[in-house]
Amino acid sequence: MANINIDSIKERTFDAIVIGSGISGGWAAKELCEKGLRTLVLERGRDVKHVKDYPTTNMYPYEFEHRLEMPYEDKQKNPIANRCYAYREDSAHFFVKDDEHPYIQEKEFDWIRGYQVGGKSLLWARQVQRWSDFDFEGPARDGFAVDWPIRYRDLAPWYDHVERFIGVAGNRDGVAALPDGDFLPAYPLNAVENHFKRVVASKYDNRHVISARCAHLSQPAPIHLEQGRVQCQNRVLCQRGCPFGGYFSSNASTLPWAEKTGNMTLRPFSVVESIIYDEQKGKAVGVRVIDTNTKEAIDFYSRVIFVNASALNSNLILLNSISNRFPNGLGNDNGLLGKYIAFHSYTAVITGEYDGELAYRTDGRNPAGGGYIPRFRNVYRQETDFLRGWAATFNASRNPSTDTSGVGVSLKNRLLHPKLGNWRVGSHMMAETIPKESNKVWLDTAKKDQWGVPLLHIDVAYDDNDWKIRADYFEQMTAMFEAAGFQNVKTRNDDRRPGNDIHEMGGARMGHDPKTSLLNKWNQLHSCENVFVTDGACMTSTATQNPSLTYMALTARAVDYALTLMKKGVL
């Protein structure tokens, strides 16, 4: 100890450390800094400055060398990234490349990652739906996983808090399974989407088609203008980074808000190797970082640590944080860390055509994507031979249809005068998967990445419940499509692998009992109470909703609780 540079330690000591700068990490930074805590935000990837570092945001398709398609060489080199729908020539710079950050697949799993300041908040689909008590009570009622230690009433005010700041466009639809929120004006459904909405409402009880709720500024409020954001321009080029801040991202919103307090220190190029546990103090005291450029190991210290590295990376960090007290990973007294990984199943698509509403066409772009069908299966009672259920998208569009028959003058005239075709309708499934102990991740004992961090084994797969849900989606959606008068209805298996939904959750789940969970109702590790995990790793079950809004609300709630304990001197 005599040789330690005390001044150096002081310079590396903060009130709080946040691991990760994505959707939940950005919220942790905002809340901590806003409350006056000197906060270090660690990001393993490069820095991305809002507006400045969006190189493709204003480019036209013809300005790209391959007209937005990824070249064959890239597809061969990066098959995992190329299976992601958003990985294109205009957004590839925001994605992790396969060979740069390897992992070990016990079964096929697409781990889609974005290692930069802002993380995947630059790439997400911006869909935001609240959970209801049907979701929080699901495990206890249906007998899978463990009981959530919170209910909707615990999170409702934090949903309000988050929605007001990020801006959510939506309607107050009065759907019990999908609570209403604090909304900006919704993006309207088009003629055929409204037709489908009316048919579903008239023919089915407890089934709804609503305007999809999205984190876009349809009509900015003063708080959004104060952030430097303006109205969404409906460009639907969001994966490029939005210079207008029209949709919510850490880069456009929470990180700049935290920065202007003067309390945030942002450190990119910092791979977190482990969390440092002090056995004499009985708590975590800091974080060990590997500088990605110099490969130097550096320790930073703080009173409280928020783990927001994204679900699987947060599991990796906790598993690699070993000590005499925690030989199997920080907080892992019960051996469950890394287990009960779950995700969403997007393995079903249905399409059709409609020859009605031909007086209308689609014009412009809808950043919400169209309609959304909240879960209606097994909501009030168990009514099927599978657990839980599914939600779905619904959209309709009408485009020019060019007749390419004929030759010579007749072909020329047809090409010069395209006609509008019938409407095309489509939907894809978003189904809940059941957390299972067999779905797990763990660290390799020998293989390490270029920074000396053990590689992650991922052993995750679909099961029979997932296929039963898919069959039900096909059956029910086909009936609903036909009831609406749609023709040429076709179902298709989407062969995407687990992980390609980009909604991995679990591994450090919340619960009442330290014997069956890692985190308590405040997202604290049961056995290391100054470490909070508020990203996807904390999730006990997945529901059918897009999860990001819930991560943000859980994060804001956990920060508020941590601050209360810090003021009392408990942390």
C-alpha positions as CSV (number, residue, x, y, z in Angstrom):
1,M,0.0,0.0,0.0
2,A,2.9,2.4,0.7
3,N,3.7,2.6,-3.0
4,I,0.2,3.4,-4.2
5,N,-0.1,6.9,-5.6
6,I,-2.9,8.4,-3.4
7,D,-3.5,11.3,-5.9
8,S,-3.9,8.8,-8.7
9,I,-6.5,6.9,-6.7
10,K,-8.3,10.1,-5.9
11,E,-8.5,11.0,-9.6
12,R,-10.0,7.6,-10.3
13,T,-12.6,7.7,-7.5
14,F,-16.2,8.7,-8.2
15,D,-19.6,8.7,-6.4
16,A,-21.0,6.2,-8.9
17,I,-19.8,4.1,-11.8
18,V,-22.1,3.1,-14.7
19,I,-21.0,0.2,-16.9
20,G,-22.5,0.8,-20.4
21,S,-23.8,3.9,-22.2
22,G,-26.8,2.4,-24.0
23,I,-30.5,2.8,-23.3
24,S,-30.4,1.8,-19.6
25,G,-26.8,3.0,-18.9
26,G,-27.7,6.4,-20.4
27,W,-30.7,6.6,-18.0
28,A,-28.5,5.7,-15.0
29,A,-26.0,8.4,-16.0
30,K,-28.8,11.0,-16.4
31,E,-30.4,10.2,-13.1
32,L,-27.2,10.0,-11.1
33,C,-25.7,13.2,-12.5
34,E,-28.9,15.1,-12.2
35,K,-28.9,14.4,-8.5
36,G,-25.4,15.7,-8.1
37,L,-23.3,12.5,-8.1
38,R,-19.9,12.5,-9.8
39,T,-20.4,9.7,-12.2
40,L,-18.1,7.7,-14.4
41,V,-19.7,6.2,-17.5
42,L,-17.7,3.4,-19.0
43,E,-18.2,2.3,-22.6
44,R,-16.2,-0.5,-24.2
45,G,-16.5,0.9,-27.7
46,R,-15.6,4.2,-29.4
47,D,-17.1,7.6,-28.8
48,V,-20.1,8.7,-31.0
49,K,-21.0,12.4,-30.7
50,H,-24.6,13.3,-31.5
51,V,-24.9,14.7,-35.1
52,K,-21.1,14.8,-35.6
53,D,-20.6,11.1,-35.8
54,Y,-23.5,10.1,-38.0
55,P,-21.6,9.9,-41.3
56,T,-24.4,8.4,-43.5
57,T,-27.4,10.3,-42.1
58,N,-28.0,12.6,-45.1
59,M,-26.8,10.4,-47.9
60,Y,-29.0,9.3,-50.8
61,P,-29.1,5.6,-51.8
62,Y,-27.1,6.3,-55.0
63,E,-24.3,7.8,-52.9
64,F,-23.5,4.4,-51.4
65,E,-21.1,2.2,-53.3
66,H,-23.4,-0.8,-53.1
67,R,-26.8,1.0,-53.0
68,L,-27.3,0.0,-49.3
69,E,-26.6,-3.7,-49.9
70,M,-23.8,-5.4,-48.0
71,P,-21.2,-6.8,-50.4
72,Y,-20.7,-10.5,-50.8
73,E,-17.3,-10.4,-49.0
74,D,-18.9,-8.8,-45.9
75,K,-21.7,-11.3,-45.9
76,Q,-19.2,-14.2,-45.9
77,K,-17.1,-12.6,-43.2
78,N,-19.9,-11.4,-40.9
79,P,-22.8,-13.9,-41.3
80,I,-24.2,-13.1,-37.8
81,A,-24.4,-9.4,-38.3
82,N,-25.8,-9.8,-41.8
83,R,-28.7,-11.8,-40.5
84,C,-29.9,-8.7,-38.6
85,Y,-32.5,-6.8,-40.6
86,A,-30.9,-3.4,-39.7
87,Y,-27.4,-4.3,-40.8
88,R,-27.0,-2.4,-44.1
89,E,-24.4,-0.2,-45.8
90,D,-25.8,2.9,-44.1
91,S,-25.6,1.4,-40.6
92,A,-22.9,-1.3,-40.6
93,H,-20.5,1.1,-38.8
94,F,-22.7,0.8,-35.6
95,F,-22.6,-3.0,-35.5
96,V,-20.0,-5.3,-33.9
97,K,-18.3,-7.4,-36.6
98,D,-18.2,-11.2,-36.0
99,D,-14.5,-11.7,-36.0
100,E,-13.7,-8.8,-33.7
101,H,-15.7,-9.9,-30.7
102,P,-16.0,-13.7,-30.8
103,Y,-18.2,-15.9,-28.6
104,I,-18.9,-19.6,-28.4
105,Q,-22.2,-20.9,-29.6
106,E,-23.2,-24.2,-28.0
107,K,-26.3,-23.9,-30.2
108,E,-27.0,-21.4,-33.0
109,F,-27.4,-18.0,-31.4
110,D,-27.1,-14.5,-33.1
111,W,-25.6,-12.1,-30.6
112,I,-26.2,-8.7,-32.2
113,R,-24.2,-6.0,-30.5
114,G,-23.4,-2.3,-31.0
115,Y,-20.2,-1.3,-29.1
116,Q,-20.0,2.5,-29.1
117,V,-21.2,5.3,-27.0
118,G,-25.0,5.0,-27.1
119,G,-24.8,1.3,-27.8
120,K,-27.9,-0.1,-29.6
121,S,-30.0,2.9,-28.8
122,L,-28.7,4.1,-32.2
123,L,-30.2,1.0,-33.8
124,W,-33.3,0.0,-31.8
125,A,-36.8,-0.3,-33.3
126,R,-38.1,2.5,-30.9
127,Q,-41.2,0.5,-30.0
128,V,-42.2,1.1,-26.4
129,Q,-45.0,-0.6,-24.5
130,R,-45.7,-0.8,-20.8
131,W,-46.0,-4.0,-18.9
132,S,-49.2,-4.8,-17.0
133,D,-49.9,-6.9,-14.0
134,F,-50.8,-9.7,-16.3
135,D,-47.1,-9.8,-17.1
136,F,-45.6,-9.2,-13.7
137,E,-47.9,-11.8,-12.2
138,G,-47.3,-14.3,-15.0
139,P,-44.6,-16.5,-13.4
140,A,-46.5,-16.8,-10.1
141,R,-49.8,-17.6,-11.8
142,D,-48.5,-19.9,-14.5
143,G,-45.8,-21.7,-12.5
144,F,-42.7,-20.9,-14.5
145,A,-39.6,-18.9,-13.4
146,V,-40.0,-17.2,-10.0
147,D,-42.4,-14.5,-8.8
148,W,-41.5,-11.0,-9.8
149,P,-40.9,-8.9,-6.6
150,I,-42.7,-5.9,-8.1
151,R,-46.0,-5.2,-9.7
152,Y,-47.3,-2.6,-12.1
153,R,-48.0,-0.1,-9.4
154,D,-44.4,-0.1,-8.4
155,L,-43.2,0.9,-11.9
156,A,-46.1,3.0,-13.1
157,P,-44.8,6.4,-11.8
158,W,-41.4,5.5,-13.3
159,Y,-43.0,4.7,-16.7
160,D,-44.5,8.2,-16.5
161,H,-41.1,9.7,-15.6
162,V,-39.4,8.1,-18.5
163,E,-42.1,8.6,-21.1
164,R,-42.3,12.4,-20.4
165,F,-38.5,12.7,-21.0
166,I,-38.0,10.5,-24.0
167,G,-41.3,11.3,-25.8
168,V,-43.6,8.5,-26.8
169,A,-46.2,8.8,-29.6
170,G,-49.3,6.8,-28.9
171,N,-53.0,6.7,-28.1
172,R,-54.8,6.1,-24.8
173,D,-56.4,2.8,-26.0
174,G,-57.8,1.5,-22.8
175,V,-56.4,-2.0,-23.3
176,A,-56.0,-3.8,-19.9
177,A,-53.1,-5.9,-21.1
178,L,-51.2,-2.8,-22.3
179,P,-51.5,0.2,-19.9
180,D,-51.8,3.6,-21.3
181,G,-49.0,6.2,-20.7
182,D,-48.0,9.8,-20.9
183,F,-48.2,10.2,-24.7
184,L,-47.5,12.6,-27.5
185,P,-50.0,12.5,-30.4
186,A,-50.0,9.0,-32.1
187,Y,-49.1,8.3,-35.7
188,P,-52.4,7.5,-37.4
189,L,-53.2,4.2,-39.0
190,N,-53.8,4.2,-42.8
191,A,-57.1,3.2,-44.5
192,V,-56.5,-0.5,-44.6
193,E,-54.9,-0.6,-41.1
194,N,-58.1,1.1,-39.8
195,H,-60.2,-1.3,-41.8
196,F,-58.5,-4.2,-40.1
197,K,-58.9,-2.5,-36.7
198,R,-62.7,-2.1,-37.2
199,V,-63.1,-5.7,-38.3
200,V,-61.1,-7.1,-35.3
201,A,-63.1,-5.0,-32.9
202,S,-66.4,-6.1,-34.4
203,K,-65.7,-9.8,-34.5
204,Y,-63.6,-10.5,-31.5
205,D,-63.8,-9.8,-27.8
206,N,-60.6,-8.6,-26.1
207,R,-58.6,-8.3,-29.3
208,H,-57.3,-4.9,-30.4
209,V,-55.4,-3.2,-33.2
210,I,-53.8,0.0,-32.1
211,S,-51.4,2.5,-33.4
212,A,-47.9,1.3,-32.5
213,R,-46.4,3.2,-29.6
214,C,-43.0,4.6,-30.5
215,A,-40.3,6.8,-28.9
216,H,-40.6,9.5,-31.6
217,L,-41.3,13.2,-31.2
218,S,-44.6,13.5,-33.1
219,Q,-45.1,16.9,-31.4
220,P,-42.3,17.9,-29.1
221,A,-43.0,19.2,-25.6
222,P,-40.8,21.9,-23.9
223,I,-38.7,19.2,-22.2
224,H,-37.7,17.8,-25.6
225,L,-36.8,21.2,-27.0
226,E,-34.7,21.8,-23.9
227,Q,-32.8,18.6,-24.8
228,G,-32.0,20.2,-28.2
229,R,-34.3,17.8,-30.0
230,V,-36.9,18.7,-32.6
231,Q,-39.9,17.1,-34.2
232,C,-39.4,13.7,-36.0
233,Q,-39.0,14.3,-39.7
234,N,-40.6,10.9,-40.6
235,R,-37.5,10.0,-42.6
236,V,-37.4,6.5,-41.3
237,L,-33.6,6.4,-41.6
238,C,-33.2,6.0,-37.8
239,Q,-30.5,3.3,-38.0
240,R,-28.2,5.9,-39.4
241,G,-28.4,8.2,-36.3
242,C,-30.9,11.0,-36.2
243,P,-29.4,14.6,-36.3
244,F,-32.7,16.0,-35.3
245,G,-33.1,13.9,-32.2
246,G,-36.5,13.0,-33.5
247,Y,-36.3,9.6,-31.8
248,F,-34.9,8.8,-28.4
249,S,-31.3,7.7,-28.2
250,S,-28.8,8.0,-25.4
251,N,-26.7,10.1,-27.7
252,A,-29.4,12.6,-28.4
253,S,-31.0,12.7,-25.0
254,T,-29.8,11.2,-21.7
255,L,-26.0,11.5,-22.2
256,P,-26.0,15.2,-23.2
257,W,-28.4,15.9,-20.3
258,A,-26.0,14.2,-17.9
259,E,-23.0,15.9,-19.5
260,K,-24.4,19.4,-19.0
261,T,-24.6,18.9,-15.2
262,G,-20.8,18.8,-15.1
263,N,-21.0,15.6,-13.1
264,M,-20.4,13.0,-15.9
265,T,-17.0,11.6,-16.9
266,L,-17.5,9.5,-20.1
267,R,-14.7,7.1,-20.8
268,P,-15.0,5.1,-24.1
269,F,-12.5,2.4,-25.2
270,S,-12.9,0.8,-21.8
271,V,-13.7,-2.9,-21.6
272,V,-14.9,-3.8,-18.1
273,E,-13.0,-6.8,-17.0
274,S,-14.6,-7.2,-13.5
275,I,-16.1,-5.6,-10.5
276,I,-13.7,-5.3,-7.6
277,Y,-15.0,-6.7,-4.3
278,D,-13.5,-5.8,-0.9
279,E,-13.9,-8.7,1.4
280,Q,-13.1,-6.7,4.6
281,K,-15.7,-4.0,3.7
282,G,-18.1,-6.6,2.4
283,K,-19.0,-4.6,-0.7
284,A,-17.9,-3.7,-4.2
285,V,-15.4,-0.9,-4.2
286,G,-14.8,-0.4,-7.9
287,V,-14.4,-1.6,-11.5
288,R,-11.3,-3.0,-13.3
289,V,-11.1,-1.7,-16.9
290,I,-8.9,-2.8,-19.8
291,D,-8.1,0.2,-22.1
292,T,-8.8,-1.2,-25.6
293,N,-6.0,0.9,-27.2
294,T,-3.2,0.3,-24.7
295,K,-4.4,-3.0,-23.1
296,E,-3.6,-1.4,-19.8
297,A,-5.6,-2.5,-16.7
298,I,-6.9,0.4,-14.7
299,D,-9.0,0.4,-11.5
300,F,-11.7,2.9,-10.8
301,Y,-13.5,3.3,-7.5
302,S,-17.0,4.4,-6.3
303,R,-19.6,4.0,-3.6
304,V,-22.2,2.5,-6.0
305,I,-22.0,0.6,-9.3
306,F,-24.7,0.3,-12.0
307,V,-24.3,-2.6,-14.4
308,N,-25.8,-1.8,-17.7
309,A,-23.6,-3.5,-20.2
310,S,-26.5,-5.3,-22.0
311,A,-27.9,-8.5,-20.8
312,L,-25.3,-11.1,-21.8
313,N,-22.3,-8.8,-21.2
314,S,-23.6,-7.9,-17.8
315,N,-23.8,-11.7,-17.0
316,L,-20.2,-12.0,-18.4
317,I,-18.9,-9.2,-16.1
318,L,-20.6,-10.6,-13.0
319,L,-19.4,-14.1,-13.8
320,N,-15.8,-12.8,-14.2
321,S,-15.9,-10.8,-10.9
322,I,-14.5,-13.5,-8.7
323,S,-13.0,-13.3,-5.2
324,N,-12.6,-15.6,-2.2
325,R,-16.1,-14.5,-1.1
326,F,-17.6,-15.0,-4.6
327,P,-15.6,-17.8,-6.3
328,N,-18.3,-18.3,-8.9
329,G,-19.1,-14.7,-9.8
330,L,-20.2,-11.6,-7.9
331,G,-23.4,-12.3,-6.0
332,N,-23.6,-15.9,-7.2
333,D,-24.2,-17.7,-3.9
334,N,-27.0,-19.8,-5.4
335,G,-25.2,-20.8,-8.6
336,L,-28.0,-19.3,-10.8
337,L,-26.0,-16.5,-12.3
338,G,-26.0,-16.9,-16.1
339,K,-29.0,-19.2,-16.1
340,Y,-32.7,-18.8,-17.1
341,I,-31.8,-16.7,-20.2
342,A,-34.9,-15.9,-22.2
343,F,-35.7,-13.8,-25.3
344,H,-38.5,-13.2,-27.8
345,S,-39.5,-15.4,-30.6
346,Y,-40.0,-13.7,-33.9
347,T,-40.3,-16.9,-35.9
348,A,-43.6,-16.3,-37.8
349,V,-44.8,-14.0,-40.6
350,I,-48.1,-13.7,-42.4
351,T,-48.9,-11.8,-45.5
352,G,-51.9,-11.1,-47.8
353,E,-53.5,-8.8,-50.2
354,Y,-56.6,-6.6,-50.2
355,D,-58.6,-5.2,-53.1
356,G,-60.6,-2.8,-51.0
357,E,-60.0,0.9,-50.1
358,L,-58.7,1.5,-53.6
359,A,-59.6,5.1,-53.4
360,Y,-56.6,5.5,-51.0
361,R,-52.9,5.0,-51.2
362,T,-50.0,5.3,-48.7
363,D,-48.0,8.5,-48.9
364,G,-45.1,9.5,-46.7
365,R,-43.6,7.4,-44.0
366,N,-44.8,6.2,-40.6
367,P,-41.9,5.9,-38.1
368,A,-44.2,3.9,-35.8
369,G,-44.4,1.2,-38.4
370,G,-48.2,0.9,-38.5
371,G,-50.4,-1.1,-36.1
372,Y,-49.8,-3.3,-33.1
373,I,-51.9,-6.1,-31.7
374,P,-51.4,-6.5,-27.9
375,R,-51.3,-10.0,-26.5
376,F,-54.8,-11.5,-26.0
377,R,-54.0,-15.2,-25.4
378,N,-54.0,-16.6,-21.8
379,V,-54.4,-13.1,-20.4
380,Y,-57.3,-13.6,-17.9
381,R,-57.1,-17.4,-17.8
382,Q,-55.2,-20.3,-19.2
383,E,-57.0,-21.1,-22.4
384,T,-54.5,-22.9,-24.6
385,D,-52.0,-25.8,-24.4
386,F,-49.1,-23.4,-24.2
387,L,-47.9,-20.9,-21.6
388,R,-48.2,-17.2,-22.1
389,G,-48.7,-15.8,-25.6
390,W,-47.8,-13.4,-28.4
391,A,-48.2,-9.9,-29.7
392,A,-47.9,-8.9,-33.3
393,T,-47.3,-6.0,-35.7
394,F,-49.7,-5.2,-38.5
395,N,-49.1,-3.0,-41.5
396,A,-50.5,-2.3,-44.9
397,S,-49.0,-0.5,-47.9
398,R,-49.9,0.2,-51.5
399,N,-47.3,0.6,-54.1
400,P,-47.1,1.0,-57.9
401,S,-47.3,-2.2,-59.8
402,T,-45.5,-2.2,-63.1
403,D,-46.6,-4.6,-65.9
404,T,-43.5,-5.9,-67.6
405,S,-45.2,-8.0,-70.2
406,G,-44.9,-7.2,-73.9
407,V,-42.1,-5.8,-75.9
408,G,-41.2,-2.6,-77.8
409,V,-43.7,0.3,-77.6
410,S,-46.2,-1.5,-75.4
411,L,-43.6,-2.4,-72.8
412,K,-42.2,1.2,-72.9
413,N,-45.7,2.6,-72.3
414,R,-46.3,0.3,-69.3
415,L,-43.0,1.2,-67.8
416,L,-43.7,4.9,-68.2
417,H,-47.2,4.6,-66.7
418,P,-47.1,2.3,-63.7
419,K,-50.4,1.7,-61.9
420,L,-51.2,1.2,-58.3
421,G,-51.7,-2.4,-57.3
422,N,-53.8,-3.9,-54.5
423,W,-52.9,-3.3,-50.9
424,R,-50.3,-5.6,-49.3
425,V,-50.8,-6.5,-45.7
426,G,-48.4,-8.2,-43.3
427,S,-47.6,-9.1,-39.7
428,H,-44.8,-10.7,-37.7
429,M,-45.1,-12.4,-34.3
430,M,-43.5,-11.2,-31.1
431,A,-43.9,-14.1,-28.6
432,E,-42.8,-14.6,-25.1
433,T,-40.3,-17.4,-24.3
434,I,-40.2,-19.2,-21.0
435,P,-37.0,-18.9,-19.0
436,K,-35.4,-22.3,-18.5
437,E,-32.3,-23.3,-16.4
438,S,-31.0,-25.1,-19.5
439,N,-30.8,-21.7,-21.4
440,K,-27.6,-20.4,-19.9
441,V,-24.3,-18.7,-20.5
442,W,-20.9,-19.3,-18.8
443,L,-17.3,-18.3,-19.2
444,D,-14.6,-20.4,-21.0
445,T,-11.8,-21.5,-18.7
446,A,-9.1,-21.1,-21.4
447,K,-10.1,-19.0,-24.4
448,K,-10.0,-15.2,-24.0
449,D,-10.5,-12.2,-26.2
450,Q,-7.8,-9.8,-27.2
451,W,-8.2,-7.9,-23.9
452,G,-7.8,-11.0,-21.8
453,V,-11.5,-11.4,-20.9
454,P,-12.9,-15.0,-21.0
455,L,-15.1,-15.8,-24.0
456,L,-18.8,-16.3,-23.3
457,H,-20.5,-19.7,-24.0
458,I,-24.1,-19.3,-25.1
459,D,-26.4,-22.3,-24.8
460,V,-29.9,-21.1,-25.7
461,A,-32.6,-22.7,-27.8
462,Y,-36.3,-22.7,-28.7
463,D,-38.6,-25.3,-27.2
464,D,-42.0,-27.0,-27.8
465,N,-43.9,-24.1,-26.2
466,D,-42.4,-21.8,-28.8
467,W,-43.6,-23.9,-31.6
468,K,-47.1,-24.2,-30.1
469,I,-47.3,-20.4,-29.9
470,R,-46.2,-20.1,-33.5
471,A,-48.9,-22.5,-34.6
472,D,-51.5,-20.5,-32.7
473,Y,-50.3,-17.3,-34.3
474,F,-50.7,-18.7,-37.7
475,E,-54.1,-20.1,-36.9
476,Q,-55.5,-16.9,-35.3
477,M,-53.9,-14.4,-37.6
478,T,-55.1,-16.4,-40.7
479,A,-58.7,-16.3,-39.3
480,M,-58.4,-12.5,-38.6
481,F,-57.0,-11.8,-42.1
482,E,-59.7,-13.8,-43.8
483,A,-62.4,-12.1,-41.6
484,A,-61.1,-8.8,-42.9
485,G,-61.4,-9.9,-46.5
486,F,-57.7,-10.3,-47.3
487,Q,-56.8,-12.7,-50.1
488,N,-53.8,-14.8,-51.0
489,V,-53.0,-15.2,-47.3
490,K,-49.7,-16.9,-46.7
491,T,-47.9,-18.0,-43.6
492,R,-44.1,-18.4,-43.4
493,N,-41.7,-19.7,-40.8
494,D,-39.1,-17.1,-40.1
495,D,-36.0,-19.2,-39.5
496,R,-34.2,-16.5,-37.5
497,R,-32.1,-17.9,-34.7
498,P,-32.5,-17.1,-31.0
499,G,-30.9,-13.8,-30.3
500,N,-31.8,-12.3,-33.7
501,D,-34.8,-10.6,-31.9
502,I,-32.1,-8.6,-30.0
503,H,-34.2,-8.9,-26.8
504,E,-32.0,-11.3,-24.7
505,M,-33.0,-11.1,-21.0
506,G,-32.3,-12.8,-17.7
507,G,-29.3,-14.5,-16.1
508,A,-29.3,-12.2,-13.0
509,R,-33.0,-12.2,-12.4
510,M,-35.0,-10.3,-9.8
511,G,-36.9,-12.1,-7.1
512,H,-38.0,-12.3,-3.4
513,D,-35.7,-15.1,-2.3
514,P,-31.8,-15.0,-2.5
515,K,-31.9,-18.8,-3.0
516,T,-33.8,-18.5,-6.3
517,S,-32.8,-15.0,-7.6
518,L,-29.8,-12.7,-7.9
519,L,-31.5,-9.3,-7.4
520,N,-34.1,-7.9,-5.0
521,K,-37.0,-5.7,-5.8
522,W,-34.7,-2.7,-6.1
523,N,-32.4,-4.3,-8.6
524,Q,-29.6,-4.8,-6.0
525,L,-27.6,-7.9,-5.8
526,H,-28.9,-9.7,-2.7
527,S,-25.4,-10.3,-1.4
528,C,-23.7,-7.1,-2.6
529,E,-26.1,-4.3,-2.1
530,N,-24.1,-1.5,-3.7
531,V,-24.2,-3.2,-7.1
532,F,-27.4,-2.6,-9.1
533,V,-28.2,-4.4,-12.4
534,T,-31.0,-2.7,-14.4
535,D,-30.5,-3.8,-18.0
536,G,-32.0,-6.9,-19.6
537,A,-30.0,-9.2,-17.3
538,C,-32.4,-8.4,-14.4
539,M,-35.5,-9.6,-16.1
540,T,-37.4,-12.5,-14.4
541,S,-39.6,-13.1,-17.5
542,T,-39.9,-11.5,-20.9
543,A,-43.6,-10.8,-21.5
544,T,-44.4,-10.0,-25.2
545,Q,-43.7,-6.2,-25.1
546,N,-40.5,-4.6,-26.4
547,P,-38.4,-4.4,-23.3
548,S,-36.5,-1.1,-23.5
549,L,-39.1,1.1,-21.8
550,T,-39.1,-1.3,-18.8
551,Y,-35.3,-1.2,-18.6
552,M,-35.4,2.6,-18.5
553,A,-38.1,2.7,-15.8
554,L,-36.4,0.1,-13.7
555,T,-33.2,2.1,-13.9
556,A,-34.7,5.4,-12.9
557,R,-36.4,3.7,-10.0
558,A,-33.2,1.9,-8.8
559,V,-31.2,5.1,-9.0
560,D,-33.8,6.9,-6.8
561,Y,-33.6,4.1,-4.2
562,A,-29.8,4.1,-4.3
563,L,-29.7,7.8,-3.7
564,T,-32.0,7.3,-0.7
565,L,-29.6,4.7,0.8
566,M,-26.6,6.9,0.1
567,K,-28.1,9.9,1.9
568,K,-28.8,7.6,4.9
569,G,-25.2,6.4,4.8
570,V,-26.2,2.8,4.1
571,L,-24.2,2.7,0.8
